Amino acid sequence: MCGINGIVSKIKKKEELIHKMNDRILHRGPNAEGVYVDEKLALGQRRLSIIDLAGGNQPIYNEDKSILVMYNGEIYNYQELKKELKNHKFKTNSDTEVLVHGYEEWGYDLLKKLRGMFAFCIYDKNKNELFIARDHFGIKPLYYYQNKEGFLFASEIKSFLEIPFFHKELNKEMLGAYLTFSFTPGEKTFFKDVYKLEPGHYMIYNLNTNKKKINKYFKLEFSKTDKSYDEVVNEISTTMKDSVKHHLISDVEVGSFLSSGIDSSYLVSLARPDKTYTVGYENKKYSEIEYAKDLTNRLGITNISDKISKQEYMKAISDVYYHMDEPTTDACSIAVYFLSKLASKDVKVVLSGEGADEFFGGYNSYDDHPYTKLPLWIRKSVAAVCKILPKNKYTRYLIRRGKSLEESYVSINRNFYDDELNDILNFKDYLKNKDIVKNTYQEYKNENELNKKLAIDIRYWLSDNILLIVDKMTMAFSIESRVPFTDIDVFKVASTLPKEYKVKDKTTKVALREAAKKDIPNESYKKKKLGFPVPIREWIKEDDFYQEIKNTFSLEIADELFQKKNIMKLLEDHKNGVRDNYRKIWAIYSFLKWYEVFFLEENTSKE
């Protein structure tokens, strides 16, 4: 729901500029525009009307107009909070107004009361400060930028391009981390001096001093339940039904994305939306349409599907990276783009299954391989031998397992390794992966290995990649995505589960599957995860896609940043069947296409 922008500066024409920033994110909120301007600042919002269609326009004020809010998101427990705020006078039926009166009542502790997804800015004129916050898990994005001429914040980086004092510059130090993690991890971005407000954090910006202070209000905490397995399964079932119920609160129709796996199948089985949406491909190996239709036929609801051609996929790439703001190597981003385009013809809100894997243990790598049970000193000795042998997936596995988790694990979808970065990059002063994750590992140093992995993946993979993709791709088509698994109450249950209730004997999401089994009418509850697969591996070998990538590898920026001979070899070896390099090729290509959109095209406005 919506997007927000802000300017704090002595610069002239702030009102004109905030409208331009709003225009940049028109796709996030085509229904209404809200603006507040005074001598110190300008605040803006584009609204996608979901709750209180007539009365929810922003800014929304308190009774004496000394406090106002600009907000993007949904507060799912706003009706319960309104009952707690009975001494305040509400002028609307929107969830937005709860933020203003909640801040009056509880101050910064308002954040401890909220159940939802949000990025908001509360302007307190009495204190002469901005209170800017982002939700617990980073479902809604928020970026900021500051130099001596002013301070900016926005839901999307592209809004900053409209501001004269914003200096657009590539932050190349993030390239190594991007190639390793498969996305841009942590608070830094590919735009120099542009930062993400991290999940579970809030910022206080003092308008007198022009200084900011960032505080953490939410920490992922793990414990161990003493409930029996059956009790846990019932608790998951009850909590998921409650979460879905809250995520269905809307004054407009809610649809749902649907793949073939347990996560979206469980949501659809609980929510029973009138319409579900699935995309696939001619190659049935990568298509989930038939599985989705089997479920919806059993539920008696509608499934609307479409097959994406290679040509459509290629044509969409530039538009996808414009809306993403930053590159991602996750090819499913383009699949979600087409899913969103399909759903936008009918609905303004969709449910999506992100968060289940990271909360309940959904990835195969969470299940310990017997080799990892050997003492570390033995694994280190084996790794030392493998380092002098030719590199392949087996020797790399043994090298990786010859290190501690803190040394080796950065993401569920790790792409390049350190020695491989040295082979393809023309520079060495990139941000090191261990420096990005070290604080998270330090914070969870006393947890078991599974919980350490979950903490890393929730903080980076989920927040900085998966949730960002779903937000940016749905908003590109002016629809709102809601993620009932990524819910604070659901996490409170999932965080208490012992390892054997999450991953056991090569089965992932053990307890969640048992809970879902009660409500899913087919066998999706036990299906292996696919996650919107895309036939990139095959397409790269075909002449048109191969030539497009080869041409992109010839850009001037590619010569500057990459060792041209080595990245071309990755491409040639893949095309000729020597080695499966598609993920590495796609990572480099995606970065270069993103760079082309934001740094080479004359006009990056896509509205």
Backbone torsions as a table, in degrees:
resi	resn	phi	psi	omega
1	MET	NA	102.9	166.4
2	CYS	84.3	-178.7	174.8
3	GLY	-154.2	153.3	-177.0
4	ILE	-128.5	155.8	179.0
5	ASN	-142.4	156.1	176.2
6	GLY	-154.7	145.2	176.0
7	ILE	-129.9	126.2	169.3
8	VAL	-118.7	110.8	-173.8
9	SER	-171.2	159.4	173.3
10	LYS	-88.3	1.7	-178.8
11	ILE	-58.7	146.0	178.9
12	LYS	-79.1	166.0	176.2
13	LYS	61.5	35.8	178.9
14	LYS	-61.0	-37.1	-179.5
15	GLU	-63.5	-42.8	178.0
16	GLU	-62.9	-41.2	-177.6
17	LEU	-69.8	-38.0	-179.2
18	ILE	-68.0	-32.6	174.5
19	HIS	-65.6	-38.3	178.3
20	LYS	-66.7	-39.5	175.9
21	MET	-62.2	-42.9	177.5
22	ASN	-61.7	-40.0	179.7
23	ASP	-61.6	-33.6	178.5
24	ARG	-61.6	-28.7	-178.3
25	ILE	-115.3	31.8	177.3
26	LEU	-53.8	-35.4	-179.8
27	HIS	-61.0	-26.8	-179.2
28	ARG	-77.1	-20.4	-176.5
29	GLY	-159.0	79.8	-176.8
30	PRO	-80.0	-6.5	-172.2
31	ASN	-85.8	-28.4	-178.5
32	ALA	-164.4	157.7	175.3
33	GLU	-122.4	138.7	175.0
34	GLY	-124.0	139.5	-178.2
35	VAL	-141.9	139.6	169.7
36	TYR	-131.3	131.5	-178.7
37	VAL	-137.3	133.6	166.5
38	ASP	-138.2	-169.8	-173.8
39	GLU	-67.7	-19.4	-175.7
40	LYS	-96.7	-33.2	-169.3
41	LEU	-153.7	169.3	171.5
42	ALA	-137.5	132.3	179.3
43	LEU	-122.0	140.1	-177.9
44	GLY	-137.8	157.2	179.3
45	GLN	-152.3	139.4	169.6
46	ARG	-110.8	132.7	-171.8
47	ARG	-110.0	131.7	165.0
48	LEU	-104.5	111.2	-171.0
49	SER	-77.0	118.2	-179.3
50	ILE	-123.2	-45.9	-179.8
51	ILE	-120.9	136.2	-175.8
52	ASP	53.0	69.5	-172.9
53	LEU	-58.0	-37.4	-175.7
54	ALA	-86.3	-34.1	-169.7
55	GLY	-108.6	2.7	-171.7
56	GLY	-96.2	12.8	-179.6
57	ASN	-64.1	151.5	-174.9
58	GLN	-116.2	160.4	5.0
59	PRO	-71.8	154.8	173.7
60	ILE	-113.2	135.1	-173.2
61	TYR	-109.6	164.7	166.1
62	ASN	-80.9	-173.9	-172.0
63	GLU	-62.1	-40.7	-177.6
64	ASP	-100.2	10.0	176.9
65	LYS	62.6	24.5	176.0
66	SER	-87.7	-13.0	179.4
67	ILE	-132.1	135.8	177.3
68	LEU	-139.9	161.3	-178.3
69	VAL	-132.9	141.1	165.1
70	MET	-118.3	132.0	-163.0
71	TYR	-148.0	144.6	175.0
72	ASN	-130.0	119.0	176.2
73	GLY	144.6	-160.7	177.3
74	GLU	-142.6	130.5	172.6
75	ILE	-102.1	105.6	-170.8
76	TYR	-75.4	-20.2	178.6
77	ASN	-104.5	26.8	-175.9
78	TYR	-65.6	-31.1	179.7
79	GLN	-67.8	-39.2	176.3
80	GLU	-66.3	-39.6	-179.3
81	LEU	-67.7	-33.9	177.8
82	LYS	-60.3	-35.0	179.0
83	LYS	-68.3	-33.7	176.6
84	GLU	-71.7	-25.8	-176.7
85	LEU	-98.7	42.3	-173.3
86	LYS	-67.4	-17.5	179.1
87	ASN	-86.2	1.7	180.0
88	HIS	-107.6	150.6	-178.3
89	LYS	-96.1	116.7	179.9
90	PHE	-96.0	132.4	-179.7
91	LYS	-101.7	-12.8	-178.6
92	THR	-131.3	174.2	173.8
93	ASN	-106.4	16.4	-176.3
94	SER	-86.4	157.7	175.2
95	ASP	-71.7	-23.4	-177.6
96	THR	-58.4	-41.1	-173.9
97	GLU	-65.8	-24.5	176.3
98	VAL	-59.9	-32.4	-179.3
99	LEU	-66.0	-42.5	-179.1
100	VAL	-64.8	-53.2	-177.1
101	HIS	-71.9	-31.3	175.4
102	GLY	-64.9	-38.1	176.5
103	TYR	-66.3	-41.2	176.2
104	GLU	-58.1	-39.6	-173.9
105	GLU	-81.1	-42.9	-170.0
106	TRP	-118.2	-5.4	-177.7
107	GLY	64.4	-141.2	-178.9
108	TYR	-65.5	-20.9	178.9
109	ASP	-69.4	-6.0	171.1
110	LEU	-49.2	-38.2	-175.6
111	LEU	-60.9	-29.6	179.8
112	LYS	-72.9	-12.8	-177.3
113	LYS	-95.0	-16.6	-166.8
114	LEU	-86.3	137.7	171.0
115	ARG	-121.0	109.4	-177.6
116	GLY	165.0	-165.1	175.6
117	MET	-122.0	133.8	-174.2
118	PHE	-163.9	152.1	162.9
119	ALA	-141.4	119.0	-175.9
120	PHE	-139.4	161.5	173.0
121	CYS	-129.1	119.0	173.9
122	ILE	-104.5	124.5	178.6
123	TYR	-100.8	112.7	178.2
124	ASP	-101.3	103.4	-176.4
125	LYS	-68.4	-31.3	179.7
126	ASN	-65.3	-41.8	179.1
127	LYS	-86.9	-12.8	-177.4
128	ASN	58.2	48.3	-179.3
129	GLU	-145.7	159.1	173.3
130	LEU	-105.3	135.8	175.1
131	PHE	-112.0	106.2	-173.9
132	ILE	-115.0	129.1	-174.5
133	ALA	-140.4	155.6	177.9
134	ARG	-129.2	147.3	-172.6
135	ASP	-64.5	170.2	-171.3
136	HIS	-53.1	-42.5	-171.5
137	PHE	-112.1	0.5	178.1
138	GLY	80.2	34.8	178.1
139	ILE	-65.2	-40.6	178.8
140	LYS	-104.3	133.2	-175.7
141	PRO	-81.8	155.3	172.6
142	LEU	-156.6	128.0	-177.8
143	TYR	-119.9	156.1	175.8
144	TYR	-144.8	159.9	-175.9
145	TYR	-151.0	140.9	178.7
146	GLN	-147.7	136.1	167.2
147	ASN	-140.2	-170.4	-174.1
148	LYS	-66.3	-15.6	-178.5
149	GLU	-93.4	-13.1	178.4
150	GLY	162.7	-179.9	-178.0
151	PHE	-124.6	137.2	179.9
152	LEU	-128.9	147.3	166.6
153	PHE	-140.9	156.1	-176.6
154	ALA	-167.2	157.4	174.6
155	SER	-72.4	-26.1	-179.9
156	GLU	-137.4	140.8	-176.4
157	ILE	-60.4	-34.5	-175.5
158	LYS	-58.1	-22.9	176.5
159	SER	-61.0	-32.6	-178.0
160	PHE	-64.9	-23.2	-177.2
161	LEU	-62.4	-18.5	-179.1
162	GLU	-84.1	-7.4	-171.3
163	ILE	-98.8	125.3	-176.6
164	PRO	-58.0	-34.0	-177.2
165	PHE	-89.2	3.3	174.0
166	PHE	-82.5	125.2	-179.5
167	HIS	-103.4	109.0	-179.0
168	LYS	-79.0	116.5	-178.3
169	GLU	-146.4	137.2	178.8
170	LEU	-68.8	129.9	174.8
171	ASN	-95.7	82.9	-170.9
172	LYS	-70.5	-12.7	179.4
173	GLU	-64.9	-16.6	-179.9
174	MET	-84.7	-6.2	-172.5
175	LEU	-64.8	-41.9	179.3
176	GLY	-63.6	-43.3	178.8
177	ALA	-64.2	-42.9	178.2
178	TYR	-58.6	-46.2	-178.0
179	LEU	-67.1	-27.8	178.7
180	THR	-81.6	-53.6	-175.3
181	PHE	-74.1	-27.2	-174.1
182	SER	88.3	6.8	177.4
183	PHE	-161.9	-175.8	-179.7
184	THR	-97.0	103.4	-173.3
185	PRO	-88.1	150.5	173.1
186	GLY	84.9	-166.5	-172.2
187	GLU	-81.3	-22.3	-179.5
188	LYS	-80.2	158.6	179.0
189	THR	-127.9	178.6	177.3
190	PHE	-76.2	-6.8	173.3
191	PHE	-99.0	121.8	-176.1
192	LYS	-59.5	131.9	178.9
193	ASP	71.9	7.9	170.8
194	VAL	-99.0	127.9	-176.7
195	TYR	-123.6	154.4	169.4
196	LYS	-89.8	137.3	164.4
197	LEU	-72.5	122.8	-172.1
198	GLU	-70.9	153.9	177.1
199	PRO	-55.9	144.5	177.6
200	GLY	69.9	20.5	-179.6
201	HIS	-124.3	158.2	171.1
202	TYR	-136.5	157.3	-178.5
203	MET	-121.7	137.3	169.9
204	ILE	-109.6	118.9	179.6
205	TYR	-109.8	117.3	-177.6
206	ASN	-87.7	117.8	-176.5
207	LEU	-76.0	-14.7	176.1
208	ASN	-79.1	-42.4	-175.4
209	THR	-101.9	-13.1	-174.8
210	ASN	58.2	34.3	176.0
211	LYS	-114.4	150.1	-178.7
212	LYS	-118.4	151.7	174.7
213	LYS	-134.3	128.2	-177.9
214	ILE	-109.8	130.4	-179.7
215	ASN	-124.9	151.2	176.7
216	LYS	-97.3	128.1	179.7
217	TYR	-111.6	-11.5	-178.7
218	PHE	-137.0	130.8	175.5
219	LYS	-122.0	134.9	172.4
220	LEU	-65.1	123.9	178.6
221	GLU	-128.4	136.0	-179.8
222	PHE	-110.9	144.5	174.8
223	SER	-143.0	-173.6	-179.3
224	LYS	-131.9	120.4	-178.4
225	THR	-70.3	152.5	174.0
226	ASP	-103.5	10.6	179.2
227	LYS	-78.4	154.1	177.2
228	SER	-71.1	166.2	179.4
229	TYR	-58.3	-45.6	-179.5
230	ASP	-63.3	-38.2	178.4
231	GLU	-65.3	-39.6	178.8
232	VAL	-64.7	-44.7	178.9
233	VAL	-58.8	-43.8	178.5
234	ASN	-65.4	-37.3	178.8
235	GLU	-65.6	-41.8	176.5
236	ILE	-60.5	-45.8	-179.6
237	SER	-59.1	-47.5	-179.3
238	THR	-64.0	-43.6	-177.6
239	THR	-67.3	-40.2	179.8
240	MET	-66.9	-38.8	177.8
241	LYS	-63.7	-39.3	178.6
242	ASP	-67.8	-41.2	179.8
243	SER	-63.6	-46.3	179.1
244	VAL	-61.3	-41.2	178.4
245	LYS	-58.0	-45.8	179.6
246	HIS	-67.9	-36.3	-178.6
247	HIS	-75.7	-8.2	176.6
248	LEU	-92.8	-3.1	179.5
249	ILE	-65.8	118.0	-175.1
250	SER	-169.9	151.2	173.2
251	ASP	-97.7	7.3	175.0
252	VAL	-131.1	167.6	-177.7
253	GLU	-66.2	142.0	177.5
254	VAL	-113.7	123.8	173.9
255	GLY	-104.5	-165.3	179.5
256	SER	-153.8	140.3	166.6
257	PHE	-71.5	149.9	-179.1
258	LEU	-145.4	119.7	170.9
259	SER	-104.2	-155.6	-178.9
260	SER	-102.3	-3.9	-172.4
261	GLY	-91.5	-177.1	-173.8
262	ILE	-66.9	-38.1	-169.0
263	ASP	-64.1	-59.0	-179.6
264	SER	-70.3	-31.3	178.4
265	SER	-64.6	-38.2	178.2
266	TYR	-65.9	-45.9	179.4
267	LEU	-60.5	-45.2	-179.2
268	VAL	-65.0	-38.8	179.4
269	SER	-66.2	-32.7	178.1
270	LEU	-81.1	-41.4	-173.8
271	ALA	-82.6	-31.1	-176.1
272	ARG	48.6	54.1	178.1
273	PRO	-68.3	154.9	179.0
274	ASP	-64.3	-33.5	-174.2
275	LYS	-131.3	137.5	173.6
276	THR	-125.9	159.7	-172.6
277	TYR	-135.7	134.8	-177.1
278	THR	-141.1	141.1	171.8
279	VAL	-120.9	154.3	179.6
280	GLY	-152.0	-164.0	-175.7
281	TYR	-140.6	164.9	178.3
282	GLU	-61.6	-36.2	176.8
283	ASN	-71.8	107.9	-173.6
284	LYS	-63.9	-20.5	177.0
285	LYS	-59.5	-28.0	-176.7
286	TYR	-110.3	11.0	-174.8
287	SER	-111.8	136.2	-179.2
288	GLU	-112.3	10.4	-173.2
289	ILE	-62.3	-45.6	-176.9
290	GLU	-63.6	-39.5	178.6
291	TYR	-65.1	-41.5	-179.7
292	ALA	-63.9	-43.1	-179.0
293	LYS	-66.7	-32.4	176.3
294	ASP	-61.1	-43.7	179.8
295	LEU	-66.1	-48.2	-176.2
296	THR	-67.5	-31.6	175.2
297	ASN	-63.6	-40.3	178.8
298	ARG	-68.3	-32.9	180.0
299	LEU	-85.1	-13.4	-179.5
300	GLY	73.5	31.9	177.6
301	ILE	-121.7	175.5	-172.4
302	THR	-95.5	136.8	169.9
303	ASN	-117.6	126.4	178.6
304	ILE	-110.9	125.1	-173.6
305	SER	-130.9	163.3	177.5
306	ASP	-151.8	148.4	176.9
307	LYS	-104.8	130.8	-178.1
308	ILE	-93.6	127.4	176.1
309	SER	-86.5	161.5	177.9
310	LYS	-60.2	-39.2	-178.5
311	GLN	-65.7	-41.4	176.7
312	GLU	-62.5	-42.2	-178.7
313	TYR	-61.6	-48.3	-179.5
314	MET	-62.2	-40.6	-177.8
315	LYS	-65.8	-30.2	-175.0
316	ALA	-82.2	-14.3	-169.1
317	ILE	-55.8	-48.8	-178.1
318	SER	-62.8	-41.3	-179.8
319	ASP	-65.6	-38.6	178.0
320	VAL	-59.9	-46.6	-176.9
321	TYR	-73.1	-26.8	172.0
322	TYR	-62.3	-46.6	-178.2
323	HIS	-73.1	-29.3	179.9
324	MET	-72.2	-25.5	-175.6
325	ASP	75.9	-34.3	178.9
326	GLU	-136.5	159.1	-179.5
327	PRO	-75.8	154.6	169.5
328	THR	-139.0	144.8	177.1
329	THR	-87.0	-1.6	-177.4
330	ASP	-78.2	104.0	-175.7
331	ALA	-65.4	-15.5	178.7
332	CYS	-68.3	-15.2	178.3
333	SER	-58.0	-37.3	-178.9
334	ILE	-75.8	-32.4	174.3
335	ALA	-63.5	-42.0	178.6
336	VAL	-66.6	-32.0	174.5
337	TYR	-58.2	-48.0	-179.6
338	PHE	-71.7	-34.5	174.2
339	LEU	-59.7	-44.7	-178.8
340	SER	-66.2	-40.3	177.4
341	LYS	-60.8	-41.1	179.4
342	LEU	-65.8	-47.2	-176.9
343	ALA	-68.2	-30.8	-175.1
344	SER	-65.5	-14.7	177.6
345	LYS	-71.6	-19.2	-173.7
346	ASP	-123.1	-37.8	-168.8
347	VAL	-131.5	165.1	176.4
348	LYS	-110.2	-8.6	-179.0
349	VAL	-137.4	137.1	175.3
350	VAL	-133.4	147.9	170.3
351	LEU	-89.8	147.3	178.1
352	SER	-144.6	155.4	-166.1
353	GLY	-94.3	15.5	-177.5
354	GLU	-63.2	142.6	176.0
355	GLY	107.3	-24.1	-177.7
356	ALA	-62.9	-42.5	-177.7
357	ASP	-65.0	-42.8	-176.4
358	GLU	-75.5	-29.6	179.5
359	PHE	-83.4	-41.0	-170.9
360	PHE	-107.6	2.6	176.1
361	GLY	83.3	64.4	-171.3
362	GLY	-100.3	-1.2	-176.2
363	TYR	-104.7	141.6	-175.7
364	ASN	-60.2	-31.0	-178.2
365	SER	-69.3	-9.9	176.3
366	TYR	-75.4	-17.6	179.2
367	ASP	-89.0	117.9	-175.6
368	ASP	-61.4	130.1	171.6
369	HIS	-74.9	144.2	-180.0
370	PRO	-52.3	-30.8	-178.7
371	TYR	-61.2	-34.5	-176.7
372	THR	-70.6	-10.8	178.9
373	LYS	-82.5	-10.8	175.0
374	LEU	-68.8	150.8	177.7
375	PRO	-56.7	146.9	-176.1
376	LEU	-60.8	-34.4	-177.2
377	TRP	-65.3	-32.0	176.6
378	ILE	-70.4	-44.5	-179.7
379	ARG	-64.8	-34.1	177.1
380	LYS	-65.5	-38.0	179.8
381	SER	-66.3	-43.1	178.3
382	VAL	-63.5	-41.2	-179.3
383	ALA	-62.8	-38.2	-179.8
384	ALA	-60.9	-38.6	177.5
385	VAL	-68.8	-43.0	-177.2
386	CYS	-64.6	-26.3	-178.8
387	LYS	-64.9	-24.8	180.0
388	ILE	-98.2	-0.5	177.1
389	LEU	-93.0	162.2	175.5
390	PRO	-56.6	142.5	-176.0
391	LYS	-85.7	126.9	171.9
392	ASN	-146.9	-177.0	-174.6
393	LYS	-64.2	-25.8	-178.9
394	TYR	-78.5	-48.2	-180.0
395	THR	-66.3	-36.3	178.4
396	ARG	-65.1	-37.9	177.5
397	TYR	-61.4	-45.5	-178.3
398	LEU	-68.1	-34.5	175.8
399	ILE	-66.0	-44.8	-179.2
400	ARG	-63.4	-41.6	-179.8
401	ARG	-76.3	-4.6	174.5
402	GLY	-88.9	6.4	177.5
403	LYS	-117.2	161.3	173.1
404	SER	-68.4	161.7	178.9
405	LEU	-56.8	-41.7	-177.6
406	GLU	-62.7	-28.6	-180.0
407	GLU	-84.8	-24.2	-168.4
408	SER	-113.7	-27.1	-170.3
409	TYR	-101.9	118.0	177.5
410	VAL	-123.3	-19.4	-176.6
411	SER	-170.3	151.7	177.2
412	ILE	-62.6	-24.2	-172.8
413	ASN	-122.4	43.6	-178.0
414	ARG	-54.7	139.4	-177.0
415	ASN	-110.9	-82.8	-179.2
416	PHE	-83.7	148.3	172.0
417	TYR	-101.8	166.1	-172.1
418	ASP	-56.9	-43.7	-178.8
419	ASP	-67.0	-31.0	177.9
420	GLU	-71.2	-34.9	176.0
421	LEU	-62.2	-40.1	178.4
422	ASN	-61.9	-28.6	-178.7
423	ASP	-79.7	-21.4	-174.5
424	ILE	-115.7	-20.2	-177.7
425	LEU	-94.2	145.3	-179.6
426	ASN	-88.8	0.3	-178.4
427	PHE	-141.3	161.3	-175.1
428	LYS	-116.6	-9.6	-173.4
429	ASP	-90.5	49.9	175.4
430	TYR	-96.5	157.4	-179.1
431	LEU	-65.2	126.5	-175.9
432	LYS	-78.5	142.6	-176.1
433	ASN	-58.8	-41.8	-177.5
434	LYS	-63.4	-28.7	179.5
435	ASP	-73.7	-23.9	178.4
436	ILE	-76.0	-44.2	-172.6
437	VAL	-94.3	-7.6	-171.1
438	LYS	-61.4	-37.3	-179.5
439	ASN	-67.2	-36.4	178.1
440	THR	-67.0	-44.2	177.4
441	TYR	-62.6	-38.5	178.9
442	GLN	-63.9	-39.7	-178.9
443	GLU	-65.1	-31.7	-176.1
444	TYR	-114.4	30.0	-175.4
445	LYS	-62.7	-24.4	-178.4
446	ASN	-94.3	2.1	179.4
447	GLU	-86.0	162.0	174.8
448	ASN	-72.3	170.4	-173.1
449	GLU	-63.4	-37.6	179.7
450	LEU	-62.7	-46.8	-178.8
451	ASN	-66.0	-31.9	174.5
452	LYS	-63.8	-43.5	178.1
453	LYS	-63.3	-42.9	179.5
454	LEU	-62.5	-41.2	179.4
455	ALA	-62.6	-42.8	177.9
456	ILE	-63.6	-46.1	-174.8
457	ASP	-73.8	-32.5	175.6
458	ILE	-68.2	-42.9	-177.4
459	ARG	-71.0	-38.6	-172.7
460	TYR	-108.3	-63.4	-175.9
461	TRP	-59.4	-47.5	-177.8
462	LEU	-71.5	-52.4	-174.2
463	SER	-71.2	-49.4	-171.2
464	ASP	-87.3	-5.7	-178.8
465	ASN	-131.5	-69.1	-171.4
466	ILE	-61.5	-51.8	-179.1
467	LEU	-67.0	-34.5	179.2
468	LEU	-65.5	-42.5	178.0
469	ILE	-58.6	-49.1	-176.2
470	VAL	-65.7	-41.5	178.0
471	ASP	-62.6	-51.3	-172.9
472	LYS	-69.6	-36.5	-177.9
473	MET	-75.2	-36.7	176.7
474	THR	-70.8	-42.9	179.7
475	MET	-64.6	-26.3	176.7
476	ALA	-58.2	-27.2	179.9
477	PHE	-114.3	21.8	174.1
478	SER	58.4	41.4	170.0
479	ILE	-127.1	153.9	-177.0
480	GLU	-102.4	131.4	174.8
481	SER	-97.9	138.9	175.9
482	ARG	-123.2	138.6	-171.7
483	VAL	-123.6	86.2	-174.1
484	PRO	-61.1	-23.9	175.6
485	PHE	-71.9	-37.2	-178.9
486	THR	-84.1	70.4	-173.0
487	ASP	-131.1	140.4	-175.1
488	ILE	-61.6	-37.3	178.9
489	ASP	-71.2	-35.0	176.7
490	VAL	-66.9	-41.8	179.0
491	PHE	-62.2	-37.9	-179.2
492	LYS	-59.6	-33.3	176.2
493	VAL	-77.3	-49.7	-176.4
494	ALA	-60.7	-34.8	-175.4
495	SER	-70.6	-11.3	179.9
496	THR	-96.5	-5.1	-173.3
497	LEU	-77.2	131.8	174.0
498	PRO	-68.6	163.2	-174.5
499	LYS	-55.4	-40.8	-175.3
500	GLU	-68.6	-14.7	174.6
501	TYR	-88.1	-8.3	178.9
502	LYS	-106.2	-54.0	-176.7
503	VAL	-135.4	127.8	-178.4
504	LYS	-158.6	130.4	174.8
505	ASP	49.8	49.4	176.8
506	LYS	67.3	13.9	173.3
507	THR	-107.1	127.6	179.1
508	THR	-97.1	161.6	176.9
509	LYS	47.7	48.7	-171.0
510	VAL	-55.3	-57.1	-176.5
511	ALA	-69.8	-36.6	178.3
512	LEU	-63.0	-41.1	179.0
513	ARG	-62.0	-39.0	-179.9
514	GLU	-66.9	-38.4	177.4
515	ALA	-67.5	-42.8	-178.6
516	ALA	-65.7	-30.6	-178.7
517	LYS	-56.7	-28.7	-178.7
518	LYS	-68.8	-25.4	-171.7
519	ASP	-118.1	-21.4	-179.4
520	ILE	-84.1	123.3	-174.2
521	PRO	-81.3	-1.8	173.0
522	ASN	-126.2	-160.9	-173.7
523	GLU	-98.3	22.6	177.7
524	SER	-61.3	-25.5	-177.7
525	TYR	-63.2	-19.4	-179.1
526	LYS	-116.6	9.5	-177.2
527	LYS	-75.9	142.6	177.6
528	LYS	-66.4	143.7	-176.7
529	LYS	-67.1	133.6	171.5
530	LEU	-113.6	-49.4	174.3
531	GLY	70.9	59.2	178.1
532	PHE	51.3	60.5	-178.9
533	PRO	-66.1	151.2	-178.2
534	VAL	-131.4	136.3	-176.9
535	PRO	-78.7	42.3	179.8
536	ILE	-59.0	-41.2	-177.2
537	ARG	-52.7	-44.8	-179.5
538	GLU	-77.4	-41.2	-176.2
539	TRP	-60.8	-36.5	-177.7
540	ILE	-61.1	-28.0	-178.8
541	LYS	-79.0	-14.1	-178.9
542	GLU	-84.5	145.6	-166.1
543	ASP	-56.6	-42.4	-175.2
544	ASP	-68.2	-43.7	179.7
545	PHE	-70.8	-40.9	177.6
546	TYR	-58.0	-45.2	-178.2
547	GLN	-67.8	-37.5	176.8
548	GLU	-61.7	-43.4	179.5
549	ILE	-68.3	-42.0	179.4
550	LYS	-60.6	-41.8	178.1
551	ASN	-64.6	-40.0	179.6
552	THR	-67.1	-36.0	176.6
553	PHE	-66.0	-11.5	-179.4
554	SER	-97.1	3.8	177.0
555	LEU	-61.7	153.2	-179.3
556	GLU	-59.6	-38.8	-179.8
557	ILE	-65.0	-29.8	177.4
558	ALA	-65.8	-39.6	176.9
559	ASP	-65.0	-34.7	-178.6
560	GLU	-71.2	-41.8	-171.4
561	LEU	-97.7	-29.2	-172.1
562	PHE	-116.1	155.6	171.2
563	GLN	-82.1	101.2	-168.9
564	LYS	-53.9	-45.5	-177.7
565	LYS	-58.6	-41.2	-175.2
566	ASN	-75.6	-36.5	178.5
567	ILE	-73.8	-31.3	175.1
568	MET	-66.6	-34.7	178.3
569	LYS	-65.9	-37.9	174.8
570	LEU	-55.8	-44.4	-178.7
571	LEU	-67.4	-46.4	-177.5
572	GLU	-66.3	-41.9	179.8
573	ASP	-62.4	-37.3	179.1
574	HIS	-68.8	-47.0	-178.4
575	LYS	-61.1	-36.0	-177.1
576	ASN	-89.1	3.8	176.7
577	GLY	75.9	15.5	179.7
578	VAL	-72.8	-41.5	-177.9
579	ARG	-154.7	145.2	178.7
580	ASP	-81.9	98.2	-177.1
581	ASN	-110.9	16.7	-167.1
582	TYR	-61.6	-36.5	-178.6
583	ARG	-67.9	-38.5	178.9
584	LYS	-69.2	-43.3	178.3
585	ILE	-60.8	-45.5	-177.3
586	TRP	-65.1	-34.7	178.7
587	ALA	-63.8	-47.4	-179.9
588	ILE	-66.4	-45.5	179.9
589	TYR	-60.6	-44.3	-178.7
590	SER	-62.0	-42.9	177.4
591	PHE	-60.8	-45.7	-177.4
592	LEU	-66.7	-36.6	177.0
593	LYS	-67.3	-39.4	176.0
594	TRP	-62.6	-45.0	179.5
595	TYR	-60.4	-41.8	179.2
596	GLU	-58.4	-42.7	-178.6
597	VAL	-66.0	-46.4	-171.6
598	PHE	-94.0	-19.3	-175.3
599	PHE	-121.5	-17.5	-177.3
600	LEU	-110.1	-32.8	-180.0
601	GLU	-70.5	140.6	-175.3
602	GLU	-63.8	-39.8	-178.2
603	ASN	-131.3	111.5	-176.9
604	THR	-89.9	8.5	176.4
605	SER	-78.4	121.5	-176.6
606	LYS	-107.8	3.9	-175.6
607	GLU	-70.3	NA	NA
